[in-house]
Amino acid sequence: MSKKKNAPLPASSAGLLRFFEDETRGIKIKPEMVLGIAGALIGISLLIRVLFPV
């Protein structure tokens, strides 16, 4: 028998799973939406800088 088959899982992974299972109050937003909004703001600011140079 190999030792890897019987090896216990790391303690940190169990804590992470419990953390993500907890339900919290507040706004639910997907990570893709956050990245999209950030990209849009960067794009708009660059566009304004190009169209209206100081």
N, C-alpha and C positions, 0 to 999 in steps of 0.2 A: 504494500500500500504506500502511496506517496503522501508526504506530509502536506502538500498543497491542498489536497482534497479535504483534509480535516482541519485546515487552518481556520481560525475564527476571523470574522470580519473585523475591520478596524472600528474602534469605538466611535470615531468621529463621524462615520457615515450614518450611524443610527441616530445621532443627534441632528444631523442635517435633515434626515427624513422626517423626524418629528417636528422640526422647525417649519418645514414647508407644508405640513399637514394642518398646522394651526390656521384657523380662519380669523382674519382681522377685519375690523371695520374700515371703511374708507373707499376711495375711488378705485375701481378695478380697471386697469389699462394694460394692454398687451405691450411687450417690449418692442415689437415692430412699430407700433404707433409712436412710441417715444423716439425711436431712431428716425422715423419719418418726419416728425415735427422738428427735431433738431436739424435734420438735413434741409428741410424747407426754410427754416430761419437762417441757416448759413447761406443758402442760395439766394434768398431775398436780400440779405445784407450785402452780398457780393454784387448783385444786380444793381442795387441802389448806388453802391460805390462806383460802378462803371458808368451808369447813366448820369449821375450827378457828381462829377469830380469837384473837389474843393480847391 
